[in-house]
Amino acid sequence: MTDTRTTAAHGGAIGLHGIKKWFGNFQAVDNVSLDIRSNEFFTLLGPSGCGKTTLLRMIAGFELPTEGQVLLDGVDISRLLPNQRPVNTVFQNYALFPHLTVAENIGFGLKMLGKSKSEIESVVKDMLKLVHLDGRGNNPVTQLSGGQQQRVALARALAPRPKVLLLDEPLSALDLKLRKSMQMELKRLQLETGITFVFVTHDQEEALTMSDRIAVMSTGTVRQVGSPWDIYDRPAERFVADFIGETNFLEVDVLSVSGNKARVRLSSGSEIPATFPGDVTPSGKVTIVVRPEHARVTAPAAGSVLRGSVHDIVYLGTDTHLHIRLDDGSGFMVRQQNARSGDCGFSKGDAVGIDFSDDVAQILRD
């Protein structure tokens, strides 16, 4: 697991230090430490049951940590009630009040805080403009589409100007096209408001699209923290590489090591360079990862890095997946962008070679 601490120079809206959470005999979160920077879009990403929502609920105050501290701007808020924290949450089901108008929903939290009518009206007007719902303030929320209701929920959560906005899979109920549109809207809102967003999702594309940084979680632990590029192109371990997108794993022998690069031998006998994380000292047999789009299929040649035959071809509109059965019996997938003709240039059963550039192979931590 990589070091999840950030340097003090970045500042930190949220600090999670040694967080553990038990539900009876089940440990949902196991010794998680994270520093989430001010004004960043930070995503907790992982499969169902990995502990990401439990971690979010502990930041919100809906759950208390069994051990550890939750800090906000350096102040321990671990034992404060939810309404005592300058934190708001947008839930998966939006939790809007069906008997109230759009404006009344947005202004509800401000009303509970005792704000004046004129201040509420001013903030609600600003929020309607921010979420592109100008002129809809008097509409019943029941007359809005799913995407519009989600915008109302966001506006209501943003209206009190919380220091942190927590988002618990708020896009999961939307259809694909609307979900993609709302990804851009969420990022725009975060940039325009300057509020720290902490987003929970199991959707890798959502995380890669919106996040400044991502924490990939599994079985209650954080496996890797980094930018979307770090997580996708430089995964530190097999779980991260396998969970984020599609990839190929190859067993290789380490021949030599110099700096952060190694020379490795594939099962085909080809020798290639491979990079590795700074906390790894590769030796013996190791696993490397090569993303499908970083490889290319060629006519078979003696100099090909790998050789095999086309087992299957899957057309996906924007690109085609070529599933190759290698000479050693293992599988390898290549993703190539489609030409206008739609012809990928190969047929099932074709003997092929596979090549990739020197900088694409990454050695994974055991």
C-alpha beads as a LAMMPS data file, in Angstrom:
LAMMPS data file: protein, C-alpha beads

366 atoms
365 bonds

1 atom types
1 bond types

-500.0 500.0 xlo xhi
-500.0 500.0 ylo yhi
-500.0 500.0 zlo zhi

Masses

1 110.0

Atoms # bond

1 1 1 0.000 0.000 0.000
2 1 1 1.251 3.436 -0.918
3 1 1 1.819 6.245 1.562
4 1 1 -1.526 8.029 1.873
5 1 1 -0.167 11.102 3.681
6 1 1 0.259 14.392 1.865
7 1 1 2.800 17.027 2.755
8 1 1 1.799 19.835 5.065
9 1 1 2.490 22.361 2.316
10 1 1 -0.739 21.364 0.590
11 1 1 -2.916 22.053 3.616
12 1 1 -5.786 19.708 4.397
13 1 1 -9.525 20.103 4.696
14 1 1 -9.934 16.587 6.107
15 1 1 -7.484 14.401 7.968
16 1 1 -8.311 10.757 8.665
17 1 1 -5.778 9.284 11.057
18 1 1 -5.755 5.589 11.904
19 1 1 -9.493 5.144 11.307
20 1 1 -10.935 1.763 12.235
21 1 1 -14.599 0.801 12.285
22 1 1 -16.083 -2.401 13.637
23 1 1 -19.703 -3.534 13.365
24 1 1 -19.806 -6.356 15.881
25 1 1 -17.225 -8.892 14.661
26 1 1 -16.992 -7.341 11.187
27 1 1 -14.268 -4.774 10.499
28 1 1 -15.570 -2.388 7.830
29 1 1 -12.588 0.011 7.871
30 1 1 -9.069 -1.077 8.780
31 1 1 -6.557 1.589 9.850
32 1 1 -7.174 4.159 7.097
33 1 1 -5.120 7.367 7.072
34 1 1 -5.832 10.006 4.425
35 1 1 -5.298 13.728 4.024
36 1 1 -7.836 15.334 1.706
37 1 1 -6.706 18.751 0.523
38 1 1 -8.759 21.909 0.638
39 1 1 -10.715 22.707 -2.524
40 1 1 -10.077 19.389 -4.246
41 1 1 -12.395 16.815 -5.780
42 1 1 -11.427 13.645 -3.935
43 1 1 -12.976 10.277 -4.747
44 1 1 -13.254 7.112 -2.666
45 1 1 -13.438 4.334 -5.267
46 1 1 -13.960 0.640 -4.788
47 1 1 -16.344 -2.311 -5.071
48 1 1 -19.398 -2.784 -2.879
49 1 1 -18.464 -3.605 0.715
50 1 1 -14.967 -2.073 0.535
51 1 1 -15.704 0.480 3.303
52 1 1 -15.945 3.656 1.217
53 1 1 -19.478 4.628 2.293
54 1 1 -18.699 3.811 5.927
55 1 1 -15.685 6.128 5.698
56 1 1 -17.874 8.855 4.205
57 1 1 -20.453 8.433 6.967
58 1 1 -17.723 8.853 9.597
59 1 1 -16.694 12.156 7.999
60 1 1 -20.352 13.219 8.074
61 1 1 -20.849 12.096 11.678
62 1 1 -23.513 9.459 10.933
63 1 1 -21.083 6.811 12.204
64 1 1 -18.399 7.174 14.879
65 1 1 -14.967 5.586 14.402
66 1 1 -14.111 2.698 16.691
67 1 1 -10.545 4.012 16.686
68 1 1 -8.794 6.994 15.134
69 1 1 -9.504 10.657 14.465
70 1 1 -11.440 12.677 11.913
71 1 1 -9.921 16.161 11.618
72 1 1 -11.378 19.179 9.819
73 1 1 -8.866 21.999 9.300
74 1 1 -6.790 20.431 12.062
75 1 1 -9.651 20.264 14.593
76 1 1 -10.791 16.875 15.890
77 1 1 -14.492 16.455 14.986
78 1 1 -14.624 12.696 15.570
79 1 1 -17.282 12.927 18.306
80 1 1 -19.328 15.859 17.026
81 1 1 -22.915 15.311 15.915
82 1 1 -23.651 15.680 12.172
83 1 1 -25.364 19.067 12.675
84 1 1 -22.291 20.344 14.539
85 1 1 -19.997 19.774 11.551
86 1 1 -19.640 22.244 8.625
87 1 1 -20.241 19.305 6.309
88 1 1 -23.221 18.478 4.079
89 1 1 -24.130 15.245 2.312
90 1 1 -25.884 14.493 -0.977
91 1 1 -27.399 11.016 -0.817
92 1 1 -28.069 8.484 -3.530
93 1 1 -31.836 9.027 -3.325
94 1 1 -31.573 12.871 -3.066
95 1 1 -33.990 12.928 -0.034
96 1 1 -35.950 15.950 -1.320
97 1 1 -39.196 17.082 0.351
98 1 1 -41.969 16.307 -2.177
99 1 1 -44.453 18.773 -0.622
100 1 1 -42.062 21.737 -1.008
101 1 1 -41.140 23.756 -4.078
102 1 1 -37.683 23.807 -5.585
103 1 1 -36.856 27.083 -3.808
104 1 1 -38.238 25.838 -0.480
105 1 1 -36.118 22.683 -0.745
106 1 1 -32.977 24.669 -1.473
107 1 1 -33.644 27.111 1.342
108 1 1 -34.657 24.503 3.929
109 1 1 -31.230 24.173 5.551
110 1 1 -30.802 27.935 5.707
111 1 1 -34.211 28.244 7.368
112 1 1 -33.180 25.668 9.990
113 1 1 -30.068 27.764 10.631
114 1 1 -32.259 30.766 11.405
115 1 1 -31.273 32.860 8.390
116 1 1 -33.464 35.830 7.496
117 1 1 -36.032 35.601 4.722
118 1 1 -34.145 38.089 2.548
119 1 1 -30.856 36.195 2.964
120 1 1 -32.543 32.896 2.129
121 1 1 -34.129 34.379 -1.003
122 1 1 -30.778 35.813 -2.117
123 1 1 -28.889 32.555 -1.586
124 1 1 -31.634 30.478 -3.234
125 1 1 -31.520 32.760 -6.272
126 1 1 -27.753 32.321 -6.500
127 1 1 -28.041 28.552 -6.095
128 1 1 -30.698 28.268 -8.827
129 1 1 -28.376 30.101 -11.170
130 1 1 -25.400 27.967 -10.135
131 1 1 -27.207 24.693 -10.950
132 1 1 -28.863 26.083 -14.109
133 1 1 -32.432 25.989 -12.752
134 1 1 -33.237 29.703 -13.099
135 1 1 -36.980 30.281 -13.192
136 1 1 -37.811 26.890 -11.642
137 1 1 -37.925 28.033 -8.014
138 1 1 -41.714 27.848 -7.716
139 1 1 -42.009 24.432 -9.369
140 1 1 -42.902 21.399 -7.233
141 1 1 -39.884 19.084 -7.145
142 1 1 -42.166 16.220 -8.209
143 1 1 -42.458 17.854 -11.641
144 1 1 -38.705 17.741 -12.258
145 1 1 -36.688 15.106 -14.089
146 1 1 -34.196 12.924 -12.236
147 1 1 -31.297 15.085 -13.327
148 1 1 -33.078 18.272 -12.255
149 1 1 -33.930 16.767 -8.861
150 1 1 -30.294 15.897 -8.409
151 1 1 -29.369 19.518 -9.105
152 1 1 -31.860 20.652 -6.463
153 1 1 -30.281 18.255 -3.951
154 1 1 -26.850 19.675 -4.798
155 1 1 -28.096 23.262 -4.477
156 1 1 -29.671 22.510 -1.089
157 1 1 -26.425 20.975 0.169
158 1 1 -24.319 23.868 -1.167
159 1 1 -26.586 26.679 0.056
160 1 1 -25.168 26.850 3.636
161 1 1 -21.641 27.005 2.165
162 1 1 -20.249 23.926 3.933
163 1 1 -16.500 23.468 4.104
164 1 1 -16.919 19.941 2.744
165 1 1 -19.575 18.377 0.518
166 1 1 -19.921 14.600 0.706
167 1 1 -21.527 12.790 -2.234
168 1 1 -22.663 9.191 -1.762
169 1 1 -23.045 7.723 -5.287
170 1 1 -25.463 10.512 -6.306
171 1 1 -25.373 9.639 -10.023
172 1 1 -26.186 5.939 -9.801
173 1 1 -29.938 6.350 -10.423
174 1 1 -29.465 8.358 -13.640
175 1 1 -29.365 6.942 -17.160
176 1 1 -25.992 6.746 -18.907
177 1 1 -26.203 9.907 -21.008
178 1 1 -27.495 12.043 -18.143
179 1 1 -24.919 10.559 -15.786
180 1 1 -22.102 11.623 -18.108
181 1 1 -23.577 15.123 -18.350
182 1 1 -23.861 15.396 -14.570
183 1 1 -20.238 14.328 -14.139
184 1 1 -19.233 17.522 -15.915
185 1 1 -21.743 19.524 -13.873
186 1 1 -20.362 18.232 -10.583
187 1 1 -16.814 19.122 -11.551
188 1 1 -17.979 22.581 -12.654
189 1 1 -19.783 23.136 -9.349
190 1 1 -16.728 22.105 -7.367
191 1 1 -14.486 24.462 -9.320
192 1 1 -16.931 27.384 -9.104
193 1 1 -17.657 27.034 -5.380
194 1 1 -14.128 26.093 -4.236
195 1 1 -15.652 23.642 -1.746
196 1 1 -13.915 20.348 -1.026
197 1 1 -15.921 17.514 -2.601
198 1 1 -15.561 13.949 -1.314
199 1 1 -17.250 11.592 -3.759
200 1 1 -18.040 7.900 -3.266
201 1 1 -18.480 5.619 -6.273
202 1 1 -17.822 2.136 -7.603
203 1 1 -17.743 3.511 -11.170
204 1 1 -14.172 3.830 -12.436
205 1 1 -15.116 6.156 -15.301
206 1 1 -16.808 8.591 -12.904
207 1 1 -13.729 8.630 -10.708
208 1 1 -11.306 9.149 -13.585
209 1 1 -13.465 11.851 -15.186
210 1 1 -14.045 14.111 -12.183
211 1 1 -11.354 13.590 -9.587
212 1 1 -8.255 15.538 -8.689
213 1 1 -7.164 12.494 -6.691
214 1 1 -8.565 9.027 -6.103
215 1 1 -8.245 6.597 -3.191
216 1 1 -8.848 3.031 -4.349
217 1 1 -10.266 0.895 -1.531
218 1 1 -10.597 -2.848 -0.962
219 1 1 -11.716 -4.812 2.110
220 1 1 -11.630 -1.770 4.373
221 1 1 -8.176 -0.545 3.360
222 1 1 -6.788 2.066 0.983
223 1 1 -4.722 0.338 -1.692
224 1 1 -3.427 3.378 -3.590
225 1 1 -3.906 7.154 -3.665
226 1 1 -3.042 9.311 -6.653
227 1 1 -4.185 11.340 -9.609
228 1 1 -6.396 9.629 -12.204
229 1 1 -3.289 9.217 -14.384
230 1 1 -1.339 7.635 -11.509
231 1 1 -4.127 5.208 -10.728
232 1 1 -4.721 4.155 -14.332
233 1 1 -1.249 4.271 -15.891
234 1 1 0.891 3.494 -12.845
235 1 1 -1.114 1.098 -10.654
236 1 1 0.945 -0.086 -7.707
237 1 1 -0.635 -3.499 -7.213
238 1 1 -2.734 -6.103 -8.985
239 1 1 -6.054 -5.191 -7.362
240 1 1 -5.792 -1.569 -8.498
241 1 1 -4.694 -2.517 -12.015
242 1 1 -7.502 -5.067 -12.304
243 1 1 -10.233 -2.867 -10.826
244 1 1 -9.479 0.234 -12.912
245 1 1 -10.343 -0.478 -16.519
246 1 1 -9.221 -3.526 -18.470
247 1 1 -5.670 -4.770 -18.523
248 1 1 -3.283 -7.597 -19.305
249 1 1 -1.153 -9.358 -16.713
250 1 1 2.038 -11.128 -17.752
251 1 1 4.384 -13.220 -15.625
252 1 1 8.024 -12.332 -16.320
253 1 1 11.537 -12.985 -15.037
254 1 1 13.607 -10.056 -13.767
255 1 1 17.023 -9.976 -15.430
256 1 1 18.470 -6.738 -14.067
257 1 1 17.496 -3.577 -12.179
258 1 1 18.741 -0.011 -12.632
259 1 1 17.097 2.957 -10.917
260 1 1 13.327 2.566 -11.210
261 1 1 13.538 0.342 -14.291
262 1 1 14.130 -3.346 -14.735
263 1 1 14.939 -5.581 -17.665
264 1 1 12.517 -8.500 -17.802
265 1 1 12.034 -11.592 -19.956
266 1 1 8.585 -12.606 -21.227
267 1 1 7.428 -16.184 -21.776
268 1 1 8.070 -15.602 -25.496
269 1 1 11.747 -15.035 -24.740
270 1 1 11.557 -11.325 -25.603
271 1 1 13.294 -8.913 -23.270
272 1 1 11.717 -5.536 -22.487
273 1 1 12.119 -2.708 -19.940
274 1 1 9.545 -2.228 -17.178
275 1 1 9.106 0.463 -14.538
276 1 1 8.150 -0.228 -10.919
277 1 1 6.920 1.676 -7.803
278 1 1 9.565 3.222 -5.586
279 1 1 8.841 0.881 -2.665
280 1 1 9.378 -2.261 -4.749
281 1 1 12.653 -4.119 -5.316
282 1 1 11.840 -6.575 -8.107
283 1 1 13.602 -9.910 -8.353
284 1 1 12.858 -13.406 -9.590
285 1 1 9.399 -13.855 -11.082
286 1 1 7.095 -10.816 -11.034
287 1 1 3.884 -9.656 -12.702
288 1 1 3.768 -6.796 -15.174
289 1 1 0.694 -4.956 -16.427
290 1 1 0.120 -3.672 -19.987
291 1 1 -3.056 -1.749 -20.837
292 1 1 -4.875 -3.000 -23.994
293 1 1 -4.652 0.374 -25.745
294 1 1 -0.885 0.507 -25.216
295 1 1 -0.284 -2.592 -27.363
296 1 1 -0.691 -3.063 -31.105
297 1 1 -1.382 -6.095 -33.258
298 1 1 0.905 -6.672 -36.250
299 1 1 1.603 -9.333 -38.792
300 1 1 3.679 -12.075 -37.126
301 1 1 7.381 -11.360 -37.127
302 1 1 10.441 -12.760 -35.411
303 1 1 10.925 -9.444 -33.628
304 1 1 7.425 -9.278 -32.127
305 1 1 7.351 -8.990 -28.354
306 1 1 4.581 -11.596 -28.172
307 1 1 3.039 -13.945 -30.731
308 1 1 -0.257 -15.770 -30.986
309 1 1 -3.510 -16.003 -32.928
310 1 1 -6.734 -14.007 -32.967
311 1 1 -9.257 -15.809 -30.755
312 1 1 -12.119 -13.271 -30.856
313 1 1 -12.951 -9.809 -32.191
314 1 1 -15.399 -7.529 -30.346
315 1 1 -16.632 -4.384 -32.105
316 1 1 -17.572 -1.597 -29.650
317 1 1 -18.275 1.339 -31.950
318 1 1 -15.409 3.661 -31.064
319 1 1 -12.901 0.818 -30.862
320 1 1 -12.414 -2.906 -31.333
321 1 1 -11.102 -5.415 -28.815
322 1 1 -8.870 -8.118 -30.277
323 1 1 -8.581 -11.122 -27.978
324 1 1 -5.334 -12.946 -28.710
325 1 1 -4.413 -16.461 -27.618
326 1 1 -0.666 -16.340 -27.050
327 1 1 1.667 -19.179 -27.984
328 1 1 2.010 -20.105 -24.293
329 1 1 -1.780 -20.562 -24.045
330 1 1 -2.547 -17.405 -22.050
331 1 1 -4.763 -14.580 -23.234
332 1 1 -3.965 -10.996 -24.187
333 1 1 -6.301 -8.206 -25.271
334 1 1 -5.511 -5.288 -27.586
335 1 1 -7.808 -2.285 -27.934
336 1 1 -7.521 -0.349 -31.177
337 1 1 -9.461 2.660 -32.395
338 1 1 -11.759 1.926 -35.303
339 1 1 -11.201 3.239 -38.793
340 1 1 -14.156 4.712 -40.676
341 1 1 -14.533 1.463 -42.605
342 1 1 -15.024 -0.522 -39.392
343 1 1 -12.468 -3.123 -40.567
344 1 1 -9.902 -3.883 -37.868
345 1 1 -7.581 -5.509 -40.411
346 1 1 -7.620 -9.001 -38.846
347 1 1 -9.862 -12.061 -38.765
348 1 1 -10.408 -14.854 -36.271
349 1 1 -7.655 -17.439 -36.507
350 1 1 -5.055 -15.060 -37.965
351 1 1 -1.517 -15.544 -36.699
352 1 1 -0.352 -12.214 -35.277
353 1 1 2.413 -10.492 -33.395
354 1 1 1.986 -8.049 -30.489
355 1 1 4.265 -5.095 -29.894
356 1 1 4.279 -2.221 -27.416
357 1 1 6.499 0.731 -26.610
358 1 1 9.323 0.588 -24.076
359 1 1 7.522 2.710 -21.455
360 1 1 4.209 0.861 -21.054
361 1 1 5.063 -2.168 -18.889
362 1 1 4.690 -1.710 -15.135
363 1 1 5.859 -4.162 -12.475
364 1 1 3.233 -4.642 -9.749
365 1 1 3.750 -4.975 -6.036
366 1 1 3.079 -8.492 -4.725

Bonds

1 1 1 2
2 1 2 3
3 1 3 4
4 1 4 5
5 1 5 6
6 1 6 7
7 1 7 8
8 1 8 9
9 1 9 10
10 1 10 11
11 1 11 12
12 1 12 13
13 1 13 14
14 1 14 15
15 1 15 16
16 1 16 17
17 1 17 18
18 1 18 19
19 1 19 20
20 1 20 21
21 1 21 22
22 1 22 23
23 1 23 24
24 1 24 25
25 1 25 26
26 1 26 27
27 1 27 28
28 1 28 29
29 1 29 30
30 1 30 31
31 1 31 32
32 1 32 33
33 1 33 34
34 1 34 35
35 1 35 36
36 1 36 37
37 1 37 38
38 1 38 39
39 1 39 40
40 1 40 41
41 1 41 42
42 1 42 43
43 1 43 44
44 1 44 45
45 1 45 46
46 1 46 47
47 1 47 48
48 1 48 49
49 1 49 50
50 1 50 51
51 1 51 52
52 1 52 53
53 1 53 54
54 1 54 55
55 1 55 56
56 1 56 57
57 1 57 58
58 1 58 59
59 1 59 60
60 1 60 61
61 1 61 62
62 1 62 63
63 1 63 64
64 1 64 65
65 1 65 66
66 1 66 67
67 1 67 68
68 1 68 69
69 1 69 70
70 1 70 71
71 1 71 72
72 1 72 73
73 1 73 74
74 1 74 75
75 1 75 76
76 1 76 77
77 1 77 78
78 1 78 79
79 1 79 80
80 1 80 81
81 1 81 82
82 1 82 83
83 1 83 84
84 1 84 85
85 1 85 86
86 1 86 87
87 1 87 88
88 1 88 89
89 1 89 90
90 1 90 91
91 1 91 92
92 1 92 93
93 1 93 94
94 1 94 95
95 1 95 96
96 1 96 97
97 1 97 98
98 1 98 99
99 1 99 100
100 1 100 101
101 1 101 102
102 1 102 103
103 1 103 104
104 1 104 105
105 1 105 106
106 1 106 107
107 1 107 108
108 1 108 109
109 1 109 110
110 1 110 111
111 1 111 112
112 1 112 113
113 1 113 114
114 1 114 115
115 1 115 116
116 1 116 117
117 1 117 118
118 1 118 119
119 1 119 120
120 1 120 121
121 1 121 122
122 1 122 123
123 1 123 124
124 1 124 125
125 1 125 126
126 1 126 127
127 1 127 128
128 1 128 129
129 1 129 130
130 1 130 131
131 1 131 132
132 1 132 133
133 1 133 134
134 1 134 135
135 1 135 136
136 1 136 137
137 1 137 138
138 1 138 139
139 1 139 140
140 1 140 141
141 1 141 142
142 1 142 143
143 1 143 144
144 1 144 145
145 1 145 146
146 1 146 147
147 1 147 148
148 1 148 149
149 1 149 150
150 1 150 151
151 1 151 152
152 1 152 153
153 1 153 154
154 1 154 155
155 1 155 156
156 1 156 157
157 1 157 158
158 1 158 159
159 1 159 160
160 1 160 161
161 1 161 162
162 1 162 163
163 1 163 164
164 1 164 165
165 1 165 166
166 1 166 167
167 1 167 168
168 1 168 169
169 1 169 170
170 1 170 171
171 1 171 172
172 1 172 173
173 1 173 174
174 1 174 175
175 1 175 176
176 1 176 177
177 1 177 178
178 1 178 179
179 1 179 180
180 1 180 181
181 1 181 182
182 1 182 183
183 1 183 184
184 1 184 185
185 1 185 186
186 1 186 187
187 1 187 188
188 1 188 189
189 1 189 190
190 1 190 191
191 1 191 192
192 1 192 193
193 1 193 194
194 1 194 195
195 1 195 196
196 1 196 197
197 1 197 198
198 1 198 199
199 1 199 200
200 1 200 201
201 1 201 202
202 1 202 203
203 1 203 204
204 1 204 205
205 1 205 206
206 1 206 207
207 1 207 208
208 1 208 209
209 1 209 210
210 1 210 211
211 1 211 212
212 1 212 213
213 1 213 214
214 1 214 215
215 1 215 216
216 1 216 217
217 1 217 218
218 1 218 219
219 1 219 220
220 1 220 221
221 1 221 222
222 1 222 223
223 1 223 224
224 1 224 225
225 1 225 226
226 1 226 227
227 1 227 228
228 1 228 229
229 1 229 230
230 1 230 231
231 1 231 232
232 1 232 233
233 1 233 234
234 1 234 235
235 1 235 236
236 1 236 237
237 1 237 238
238 1 238 239
239 1 239 240
240 1 240 241
241 1 241 242
242 1 242 243
243 1 243 244
244 1 244 245
245 1 245 246
246 1 246 247
247 1 247 248
248 1 248 249
249 1 249 250
250 1 250 251
251 1 251 252
252 1 252 253
253 1 253 254
254 1 254 255
255 1 255 256
256 1 256 257
257 1 257 258
258 1 258 259
259 1 259 260
260 1 260 261
261 1 261 262
262 1 262 263
263 1 263 264
264 1 264 265
265 1 265 266
266 1 266 267
267 1 267 268
268 1 268 269
269 1 269 270
270 1 270 271
271 1 271 272
272 1 272 273
273 1 273 274
274 1 274 275
275 1 275 276
276 1 276 277
277 1 277 278
278 1 278 279
279 1 279 280
280 1 280 281
281 1 281 282
282 1 282 283
283 1 283 284
284 1 284 285
285 1 285 286
286 1 286 287
287 1 287 288
288 1 288 289
289 1 289 290
290 1 290 291
291 1 291 292
292 1 292 293
293 1 293 294
294 1 294 295
295 1 295 296
296 1 296 297
297 1 297 298
298 1 298 299
299 1 299 300
300 1 300 301
301 1 301 302
302 1 302 303
303 1 303 304
304 1 304 305
305 1 305 306
306 1 306 307
307 1 307 308
308 1 308 309
309 1 309 310
310 1 310 311
311 1 311 312
312 1 312 313
313 1 313 314
314 1 314 315
315 1 315 316
316 1 316 317
317 1 317 318
318 1 318 319
319 1 319 320
320 1 320 321
321 1 321 322
322 1 322 323
323 1 323 324
324 1 324 325
325 1 325 326
326 1 326 327
327 1 327 328
328 1 328 329
329 1 329 330
330 1 330 331
331 1 331 332
332 1 332 333
333 1 333 334
334 1 334 335
335 1 335 336
336 1 336 337
337 1 337 338
338 1 338 339
339 1 339 340
340 1 340 341
341 1 341 342
342 1 342 343
343 1 343 344
344 1 344 345
345 1 345 346
346 1 346 347
347 1 347 348
348 1 348 349
349 1 349 350
350 1 350 351
351 1 351 352
352 1 352 353
353 1 353 354
354 1 354 355
355 1 355 356
356 1 356 357
357 1 357 358
358 1 358 359
359 1 359 360
360 1 360 361
361 1 361 362
362 1 362 363
363 1 363 364
364 1 364 365
365 1 365 366
